[in-house]
Amino acid sequence: MEEITGKSITGMVTIGPLRIFRRKGFEVKEEKVERPETEVARLDSARNAAAARMKEFYQEAISRVGLDNAAIFKIYQQMLTSSEFIDSVRAMIRNQSINAEAAVAQAEKNFSEVYGTDPDAYMASHISDIQEIARILLRTLRQKKALFSGEEPCILYADDLTPNETIQMETGKILGFITKEGTPASHTAILARALGVPAIVATGKDIEDSFDGKIAVIDGFSGTVYLEPTEGILSVMKEKQDQSIRLKELLQQLKGLPSVTEDGKKVEIAANVSSASDLAAVLKNDAEGIGLFRSEFIYMGRDSLPTEEEQFNIYKLALETMAGKRVIIRTLDIGADKEASAFHLPKEENPALGLRAIRICLKQPDIFKTQLRSILRASAYGRAAIMFPLITSVWEVWKAKEILNEVKMELDKKGIAYDHHMEVGIMIETPAAALISDKLAQEVDFFSIGTNDLSQYTLVVDRTSRVLSEFFNPYHPAVMKLIRMSVENAHKEGIWVGICGELGSDLSMTEAFLRMGVDEFSAAPYSVLPLRKQVRSLNLSEKK
């Protein structure tokens, strides 16, 4: 038996035969071509086919794992459509009269060297994206399949898996996966978590080919992998697996029960929604509302802006489906890694700090008003609330509310019904917002703390960067202090506070957040019942 450890992505146990996936390298030979433009056309044909495939993956990922988790495929699609990398490949073909494969391989090498020596870790983190685009192009040029194949369900091992490979997994065939590289905050890990696939990443150790076909165990609770386990270990793991299955069944019994601690502290456990197809999962997992309706999915993956009617119908569907439970609709949060071609946003050196979210809304008020009208109109069909993202100043809230009031007056003049008492809140996802939360709390009805961006902006670390993983700590005292400050300032003004980021579903933090005074948790639908179980097991009157 061999035992290795890594970072667990999902708390599950799985047992099955191991299959080792070795990404076959492409032997690329440089060949001179007589007609470079013919080779450029061949490249463009492969590029267009690959971009179309990424568009399919993007749409599939939205339905399977939600908008945020699907964003990486949009990035791949855009890189294949138009990027400095593609321009470089074309130039090499034309200037050196070489075949497309050789130009792709050389461009990938050049960009990797340039980014690898760049002191900016943000730029260095894009090496993996460039390498994946090169692999996709070479694979398409050679017309080879992207993935492993096999009929029998198995546990997969690979040095690393790209999001492109992960989204293609047949969850019925893949019992789980193990990777030598990666981080718990990587795109691949996020996809695995959203798909509910047991996974251990960052083991730092290669698994030899001799284990291929042998029995393996993933213990997602301890982050341990057992290769060719002894009968004793196998027996213990089977019992642990049975316990986790029984726990899932027990969780179903929590449906319909209140989310209240043993000493009577009532909280609301809502769900995050990234697409209309998430609504079924929200109902299935008995969420008490929708704490974050990511409206930007309506704008992405299309070349034109959605009409008011299109938006109205989607919001109306969500509100009618939730039948009186609160649905918090976040106004569009386009920008950074969430791009929408219809906005024609300028290319920015650092989009995470650029034109995004509320800034776009305030700079393009006509688009903002269309969304606000559709939300207000839909509010007549249920309990809607509206939330503005990426707030950093009080004046932004004033301006957003001013535009909202203008829209209300327009509807009043036309006699169009809407909820005149609809709650208005903001996201606390920047240190600036947390630090002036005492002032912001005077302007709104609630706060929702977005711990993902709050952690990134506080620590100045891209949470998806593998080269910076040791520097990213969402439990950092500074992040906790900002959360506590926001909760205290909200309560002083009599408004409620929720958490809608990754930390909201972290069961190890539930008690700490409740003791801070958090009133609501909003998490992925599959996290609702585990959170309810955790809340109902706590007694906050006990001193800690």
Protein Blocks (a to p, Z undefined) as FASTA:
>chain_A
ZZdddddfbdcdddddddddddddddddddddfblmlmmmmmmmmmmmmmmmmmmmmmmm
mmmnojklmmmmmmmmmmmmocfklmmmmmmmmmnopafklmmmmmmmmmmmmmmmpmbl
klmmmmmmmmmmmmmmmmmmnopafbdcdfbdcddddfbdcfklmmmpcfklmnbdcdfb
dcfkbmklmmmmmnopacdehkopacdfklgopacdddfknopacehiafklmmmmmmmm
mmmmmmmmmmmmmgoiacddfkopacddddddfbfklmmmmmmnopabdfbdcfklmmgo
iabdcdfklmmmmmmmmmmmnnopacdddddfeejjlccfklopacdfblmlmcehjlmm
mmmmmlmmmmmmmmmmmmmnmccddddehiabfklmmmmmmmmmmmmmmmmmnopacdfk
bccddddfbfklmmmmmmmmmmmmbdcddfklmmmmmnopafkbmklmmmpcfkbfklmm
mmmmmmmmmmmnopacddfbfklmmmklmmmmmmnopabdcddfklmmmmmmmmmmpcfk
bcZZ
